[in-house]
């Protein structure tokens, strides 16, 4: 690892936490050890390791230095934990109840798991001084004019440069990517106005409205499992030329496996569609790409 500074160059003998090379060095170290234990890197998702031993599957999901374990055999699970303790300094947190800012609520009777981010939302509201806000029923006004090009009002640019708009949108984006597909469209739309001189007062008010919506839906999230068959489904839609500035369309899709959604996305089309039909085909194409990826992952 090489570190550049104003005075010169420092060569480190070990990866230091926080350096850009450290993540790759840690992944190499961890994957090498997991492979020595009989695991294989999933060919579709390199952060997923899997092993079949005695007809029983064992999965290890890696997120930086946090590991999620799923095993059918408790003996194999205990042996794996003991092996990891011998090789690394680690802390065992037991059954997954809180992971990466997500609450996991287990319901054995219905064989479901409910995911929500109540603690994350409460911290978000506190950070942006929205703890005492009044809840609203929808994340965005139905007939909004956020995509219309408006001239800056006197003093508006300076005023908006003082508000943490980009920080709020970034926090909302993590929430929408994890457990809240219901705010994904709103966050995607508002993220278009994070550049310098692009934020208007109405965008800031719209972002705060999303917070007010979250205040009234703290434990809303995703429920996975249940009795429904694990059939992969995808739904796609498009809003043709809804951006008044460049006439690009908004595309969106949501895929589900059984009872709950497992992936979703909202974005602007990279090209200008000539008709509603064309924009719908673009959306269907994006959904098809995701379905191909998920089918490969499930097959592996």
The 8 nearest C-alpha neighbors of each residue, nearest first, counted from 0:
[[1, 11, 10, 14, 2, 20, 12, 13],
 [0, 2, 10, 9, 11, 3, 8, 20],
 [1, 3, 9, 8, 10, 4, 0, 11],
 [4, 2, 8, 7, 9, 1, 5, 6],
 [3, 5, 7, 6, 8, 2, 9, 1],
 [4, 6, 7, 3, 8, 2, 9, 1],
 [7, 5, 4, 8, 3, 9, 2, 10],
 [8, 6, 4, 5, 3, 9, 2, 10],
 [7, 9, 3, 2, 4, 10, 1, 6],
 [10, 8, 2, 1, 11, 3, 7, 4],
 [9, 11, 1, 0, 2, 8, 12, 3],
 [12, 10, 0, 13, 1, 9, 14, 2],
 [11, 13, 10, 0, 14, 1, 15, 9],
 [14, 12, 11, 15, 0, 21, 10, 24],
 [13, 15, 21, 0, 16, 24, 12, 11],
 [16, 14, 18, 21, 17, 13, 11, 20],
 [15, 17, 18, 21, 14, 22, 19, 20],
 [16, 18, 15, 19, 21, 22, 20, 14],
 [17, 19, 21, 20, 16, 15, 14, 22],
 [18, 20, 21, 17, 22, 23, 16, 15],
 [21, 19, 18, 23, 22, 24, 0, 14],
 [22, 20, 24, 14, 18, 23, 19, 25],
 [21, 23, 25, 24, 20, 26, 19, 63],
 [22, 24, 26, 25, 21, 20, 27, 19],
 [25, 23, 21, 27, 22, 26, 28, 20],
 [24, 26, 28, 22, 27, 23, 21, 29],
 [27, 25, 23, 29, 28, 24, 30, 22],
 [28, 26, 24, 30, 25, 29, 31, 23],
 [27, 29, 25, 31, 26, 30, 24, 32],
 [30, 28, 26, 32, 31, 27, 25, 33],
 [31, 29, 33, 27, 32, 28, 26, 34],
 [32, 30, 34, 28, 29, 33, 27, 35],
 [31, 33, 35, 29, 34, 30, 36, 28],
 [34, 32, 30, 36, 35, 38, 31, 29],
 [33, 35, 38, 37, 36, 31, 32, 39],
 [34, 36, 32, 33, 37, 31, 38, 30],
 [37, 35, 33, 34, 38, 32, 79, 82],
 [36, 38, 34, 35, 50, 39, 33, 51],
 [39, 37, 34, 50, 49, 33, 36, 48],
 [40, 38, 49, 48, 34, 41, 50, 37],
 [41, 39, 48, 45, 42, 47, 49, 38],
 [40, 42, 44, 43, 47, 45, 48, 39],
 [43, 41, 44, 40, 45, 299, 296, 39],
 [42, 44, 41, 296, 45, 295, 299, 292],
 [43, 45, 41, 46, 47, 42, 296, 40],
 [46, 44, 47, 41, 40, 43, 42, 48],
 [45, 47, 61, 44, 60, 48, 62, 40],
 [48, 46, 60, 45, 41, 44, 59, 40],
 [49, 47, 40, 59, 39, 41, 58, 38],
 [50, 48, 58, 38, 39, 57, 59, 40],
 [51, 49, 38, 57, 56, 39, 52, 37],
 [50, 52, 56, 55, 54, 57, 53, 49],
 [53, 51, 54, 55, 50, 56, 57, 37],
 [52, 54, 55, 51, 56, 72, 50, 75],
 [53, 55, 52, 51, 56, 50, 71, 57],
 [56, 54, 52, 51, 53, 71, 57, 72],
 [55, 57, 51, 50, 70, 71, 52, 58],
 [56, 58, 70, 50, 49, 69, 51, 55],
 [59, 57, 49, 69, 48, 68, 70, 60],
 [60, 58, 68, 48, 67, 47, 49, 61],
 [59, 61, 47, 67, 66, 46, 48, 58],
 [62, 60, 66, 46, 65, 63, 47, 59],
 [61, 63, 65, 64, 66, 60, 46, 67],
 [62, 64, 65, 61, 22, 26, 66, 25],
 [65, 63, 62, 66, 61, 25, 26, 29],
 [66, 64, 62, 63, 61, 67, 60, 99],
 [67, 65, 61, 60, 62, 68, 59, 64],
 [66, 68, 60, 59, 61, 65, 69, 95],
 [69, 67, 59, 58, 66, 60, 70, 57],
 [70, 68, 58, 57, 59, 67, 71, 76],
 [71, 69, 57, 72, 56, 76, 58, 68],
 [70, 72, 55, 56, 73, 57, 69, 76],
 [71, 73, 75, 74, 70, 76, 55, 57],
 [74, 72, 76, 75, 77, 71, 70, 78],
 [75, 73, 77, 76, 72, 78, 79, 71],
 [76, 74, 78, 72, 73, 77, 79, 70],
 [75, 77, 73, 79, 74, 78, 70, 80],
 [78, 76, 80, 74, 79, 75, 73, 81],
 [79, 77, 75, 81, 76, 80, 74, 82],
 [78, 80, 82, 76, 81, 77, 75, 83],
 [79, 81, 83, 77, 82, 78, 84, 76],
 [80, 82, 84, 78, 79, 83, 77, 85],
 [83, 81, 79, 85, 80, 84, 78, 86],
 [84, 82, 80, 86, 85, 81, 87, 79],
 [85, 83, 81, 87, 82, 86, 80, 88],
 [86, 84, 82, 83, 87, 81, 88, 80],
 [85, 87, 83, 84, 82, 88, 32, 81],
 [88, 86, 84, 83, 89, 85, 82, 29],
 [89, 87, 84, 86, 90, 85, 83, 91],
 [88, 90, 87, 84, 91, 83, 86, 64],
 [89, 91, 92, 88, 84, 93, 87, 65],
 [90, 92, 93, 89, 80, 94, 84, 66],
 [93, 91, 90, 94, 95, 96, 97, 89],
 [94, 92, 91, 95, 96, 90, 68, 97],
 [95, 93, 96, 92, 97, 91, 68, 103],
 [94, 96, 97, 93, 103, 98, 92, 67],
 [95, 97, 103, 102, 94, 104, 98, 105],
 [98, 96, 102, 101, 103, 95, 100, 99],
 [97, 99, 101, 100, 102, 96, 95, 103],
 [100, 98, 101, 97, 102, 65, 62, 177],
 [99, 101, 98, 119, 116, 97, 102, 118],
 [100, 102, 116, 98, 97, 99, 115, 114],
 [101, 103, 97, 115, 114, 96, 116, 104],
 [104, 102, 96, 114, 113, 97, 105, 112],
 [103, 105, 113, 112, 102, 114, 96, 106],
 [106, 104, 112, 107, 103, 111, 113, 110],
 [105, 107, 111, 108, 110, 109, 112, 104],
 [108, 106, 110, 109, 105, 111, 112, 225],
 [109, 107, 106, 110, 111, 105, 225, 112],
 [108, 110, 111, 107, 106, 225, 226, 224],
 [111, 109, 107, 225, 108, 106, 224, 112],
 [110, 112, 224, 225, 106, 109, 223, 105],
 [113, 111, 105, 223, 104, 222, 106, 103],
 [112, 114, 222, 104, 221, 103, 223, 105],
 [115, 113, 103, 221, 220, 102, 222, 104],
 [114, 116, 220, 102, 218, 101, 219, 117],
 [117, 115, 101, 119, 118, 102, 120, 100],
 [116, 118, 217, 120, 218, 119, 115, 121],
 [119, 117, 121, 120, 116, 122, 100, 102],
 [118, 120, 122, 116, 117, 121, 100, 123],
 [121, 119, 123, 117, 122, 118, 124, 116],
 [120, 122, 124, 118, 123, 119, 117, 125],
 [123, 121, 125, 119, 120, 124, 126, 118],
 [122, 124, 120, 126, 121, 125, 119, 127],
 [125, 123, 129, 130, 121, 127, 122, 126],
 [124, 126, 122, 128, 130, 123, 127, 129],
 [127, 125, 123, 124, 128, 122, 129, 130],
 [126, 128, 124, 125, 129, 123, 167, 130],
 [129, 127, 125, 126, 130, 124, 131, 132],
 [128, 130, 124, 132, 131, 127, 125, 210],
 [131, 129, 124, 125, 132, 128, 121, 214],
 [132, 130, 129, 133, 128, 124, 214, 125],
 [133, 131, 129, 130, 211, 134, 214, 210],
 [132, 134, 211, 131, 135, 214, 215, 212],
 [135, 133, 211, 215, 212, 214, 132, 136],
 [134, 136, 212, 211, 137, 133, 215, 138],
 [135, 137, 212, 134, 138, 215, 211, 216],
 [136, 138, 139, 135, 212, 140, 209, 208],
 [139, 137, 209, 212, 208, 182, 185, 136],
 [140, 138, 137, 141, 185, 209, 208, 205],
 [139, 141, 143, 142, 137, 138, 205, 208],
 [140, 142, 143, 139, 137, 138, 144, 145],
 [143, 141, 140, 144, 139, 145, 146, 147],
 [142, 144, 140, 145, 141, 139, 146, 205],
 [143, 145, 147, 146, 142, 201, 148, 140],
 [144, 146, 147, 143, 202, 201, 189, 148],
 [147, 145, 242, 144, 243, 148, 244, 241],
 [146, 148, 243, 145, 144, 149, 244, 242],
 [149, 147, 146, 244, 150, 243, 145, 144],
 [148, 150, 147, 151, 199, 152, 146, 145],
 [149, 151, 152, 148, 199, 153, 155, 197],
 [152, 150, 155, 149, 153, 156, 199, 154],
 [151, 153, 155, 154, 150, 156, 199, 149],
 [154, 152, 155, 151, 156, 157, 150, 158],
 [153, 155, 157, 156, 158, 152, 151, 159],
 [156, 154, 158, 152, 157, 153, 159, 151],
 [157, 155, 159, 158, 154, 196, 160, 151],
 [156, 158, 160, 155, 154, 159, 161, 196],
 [157, 159, 155, 156, 160, 161, 154, 162],
 [160, 158, 156, 161, 162, 157, 155, 198],
 [159, 161, 157, 158, 162, 156, 163, 195],
 [162, 160, 159, 158, 163, 157, 164, 156],
 [161, 163, 159, 164, 160, 158, 203, 165],
 [164, 162, 166, 165, 167, 161, 160, 127],
 [163, 165, 167, 166, 162, 168, 203, 193],
 [166, 164, 168, 167, 193, 163, 169, 190],
 [167, 165, 169, 163, 164, 168, 170, 171],
 [168, 166, 170, 164, 169, 165, 171, 163],
 [167, 169, 171, 165, 170, 166, 172, 164],
 [170, 168, 172, 166, 167, 171, 165, 173],
 [171, 169, 167, 172, 168, 173, 166, 174],
 [172, 170, 168, 174, 169, 173, 175, 167],
 [171, 173, 169, 175, 174, 170, 168, 176],
 [174, 172, 176, 170, 171, 175, 177, 169],
 [173, 175, 171, 172, 177, 176, 179, 178],
 [174, 176, 179, 172, 183, 180, 173, 177],
 [177, 175, 173, 174, 172, 178, 179, 180],
 [178, 176, 174, 175, 179, 173, 101, 180],
 [177, 179, 220, 221, 175, 115, 174, 176],
 [180, 178, 175, 181, 220, 182, 174, 177],
 [179, 181, 183, 182, 175, 178, 263, 176],
 [180, 182, 179, 183, 184, 175, 138, 185],
 [183, 181, 185, 180, 184, 175, 179, 186],
 [182, 184, 180, 175, 186, 185, 181, 187],
 [185, 183, 187, 186, 182, 265, 188, 181],
 [184, 186, 188, 182, 183, 187, 189, 139],
 [185, 187, 189, 183, 188, 184, 190, 182],
 [188, 186, 184, 190, 185, 189, 183, 265],
 [189, 187, 185, 186, 190, 191, 184, 192],
 [188, 190, 186, 191, 187, 192, 185, 202],
 [189, 191, 187, 192, 188, 193, 186, 168],
 [192, 190, 189, 188, 193, 187, 194, 197],
 [191, 193, 197, 198, 190, 194, 189, 202],
 [194, 192, 165, 190, 191, 198, 197, 195],
 [195, 193, 197, 192, 196, 198, 191, 165],
 [194, 196, 197, 193, 198, 160, 192, 156],
 [195, 197, 198, 156, 194, 160, 199, 159],
 [198, 196, 192, 194, 195, 193, 199, 156],
 [199, 197, 192, 196, 193, 202, 159, 200],
 [200, 198, 202, 201, 197, 203, 159, 155],
 [199, 201, 203, 202, 204, 159, 198, 155],
 [200, 202, 204, 199, 203, 205, 145, 198],
 [203, 201, 205, 199, 204, 200, 206, 198],
 [202, 204, 206, 200, 205, 201, 207, 164],
 [203, 205, 201, 207, 202, 206, 208, 200],
 [204, 206, 208, 202, 207, 203, 201, 209],
 [207, 205, 203, 209, 208, 204, 202, 210],
 [206, 208, 210, 204, 209, 205, 203, 211],
 [209, 207, 211, 205, 210, 206, 138, 204],
 [208, 210, 138, 212, 206, 207, 211, 213],
 [211, 209, 213, 207, 208, 212, 214, 206],
 [210, 212, 134, 208, 214, 209, 213, 135],
 [211, 213, 135, 209, 138, 210, 214, 134],
 [212, 214, 216, 210, 215, 211, 217, 209],
 [215, 213, 211, 212, 134, 216, 217, 210],
 [214, 216, 134, 213, 212, 217, 135, 211],
 [217, 215, 213, 219, 214, 218, 212, 134],
 [216, 218, 117, 219, 213, 214, 215, 120],
 [219, 217, 117, 115, 216, 220, 116, 114],
 [220, 218, 216, 217, 115, 221, 179, 116],
 [219, 221, 115, 178, 114, 179, 218, 222],
 [220, 222, 114, 113, 178, 259, 223, 115],
 [223, 221, 113, 112, 259, 114, 111, 220],
 [224, 222, 259, 112, 111, 258, 113, 221],
 [223, 225, 111, 110, 258, 112, 257, 226],
 [224, 226, 111, 110, 227, 109, 223, 258],
 [225, 227, 228, 224, 110, 109, 258, 257],
 [226, 228, 257, 225, 258, 229, 224, 230],
 [229, 227, 257, 230, 226, 258, 256, 225],
 [230, 228, 257, 256, 231, 227, 258, 224],
 [229, 231, 257, 256, 228, 232, 255, 227],
 [230, 232, 256, 255, 229, 257, 233, 254],
 [233, 231, 255, 254, 230, 256, 234, 290],
 [232, 234, 254, 253, 255, 286, 235, 231],
 [235, 233, 253, 252, 254, 232, 236, 286],
 [236, 234, 252, 283, 251, 282, 286, 253],
 [235, 237, 251, 282, 279, 250, 252, 234],
 [238, 236, 250, 279, 249, 282, 278, 239],
 [237, 239, 249, 248, 241, 240, 250, 236],
 [238, 240, 248, 275, 241, 278, 237, 249],
 [241, 239, 248, 246, 247, 242, 238, 243],
 [240, 242, 239, 248, 238, 243, 246, 247],
 [243, 241, 246, 240, 244, 146, 247, 245],
 [242, 244, 246, 147, 146, 245, 241, 148],
 [243, 245, 242, 246, 148, 147, 146, 247],
 [244, 246, 247, 243, 242, 240, 271, 241],
 [247, 245, 240, 242, 243, 244, 241, 271],
 [246, 248, 240, 271, 245, 242, 268, 267],
 [249, 247, 240, 239, 268, 238, 241, 267],
 [248, 250, 267, 238, 237, 266, 268, 239],
 [251, 249, 237, 282, 266, 265, 267, 236],
 [250, 252, 265, 236, 264, 235, 282, 237],
 [251, 253, 235, 234, 263, 264, 286, 236],
 [252, 254, 263, 234, 233, 262, 235, 264],
 [253, 255, 233, 262, 232, 260, 261, 263],
 [256, 254, 260, 261, 232, 259, 231, 257],
 [257, 255, 231, 229, 230, 259, 258, 260],
 [258, 256, 229, 230, 227, 228, 259, 255],
 [257, 259, 223, 227, 224, 256, 225, 255],
 [258, 260, 223, 255, 222, 257, 256, 221],
 [261, 259, 255, 254, 262, 256, 253, 221],
 [260, 262, 255, 254, 259, 256, 263, 253],
 [263, 261, 254, 253, 260, 255, 264, 176],
 [264, 262, 253, 252, 254, 180, 261, 265],
 [263, 265, 251, 252, 266, 253, 262, 183],
 [266, 264, 251, 250, 184, 187, 183, 252],
 [267, 265, 250, 249, 187, 251, 268, 264],
 [266, 268, 249, 248, 250, 269, 247, 265],
 [267, 269, 270, 248, 249, 247, 250, 266],
 [268, 270, 267, 271, 247, 248, 266, 272],
 [271, 269, 268, 272, 247, 248, 267, 281],
 [270, 272, 247, 246, 273, 248, 268, 269],
 [273, 271, 278, 274, 277, 270, 247, 248],
 [272, 274, 277, 271, 275, 278, 276, 239],
 [275, 273, 277, 276, 272, 278, 239, 240],
 [274, 276, 278, 239, 277, 279, 273, 272],
 [277, 275, 279, 274, 278, 280, 273, 272],
 [276, 278, 280, 274, 279, 275, 272, 273],
 [277, 279, 281, 275, 280, 272, 276, 239],
 [280, 278, 276, 282, 237, 281, 277, 236],
 [281, 279, 283, 277, 278, 282, 284, 276],
 [280, 282, 278, 284, 279, 283, 277, 285],
 [283, 281, 279, 250, 285, 284, 280, 235],
 [284, 282, 280, 286, 281, 285, 235, 287],
 [283, 285, 287, 281, 282, 286, 280, 288],
 [284, 286, 282, 288, 287, 283, 281, 289],
 [285, 287, 283, 289, 284, 288, 252, 290],
 [286, 288, 290, 284, 289, 285, 283, 291],
 [289, 287, 291, 285, 286, 290, 284, 292],
 [288, 290, 292, 286, 287, 291, 293, 285],
 [289, 291, 287, 293, 292, 288, 294, 286],
 [290, 292, 294, 288, 289, 293, 287, 295],
 [293, 291, 289, 295, 290, 294, 296, 288],
 [294, 292, 296, 290, 295, 291, 297, 289],
 [295, 293, 297, 291, 296, 292, 290, 298],
 [294, 296, 298, 292, 293, 297, 299, 291],
 [297, 295, 293, 299, 294, 298, 43, 292],
 [296, 298, 294, 299, 295, 293, 292, 43],
 [299, 297, 295, 296, 294, 293, 43, 292],
 [298, 296, 297, 295, 41, 42, 43, 294]]
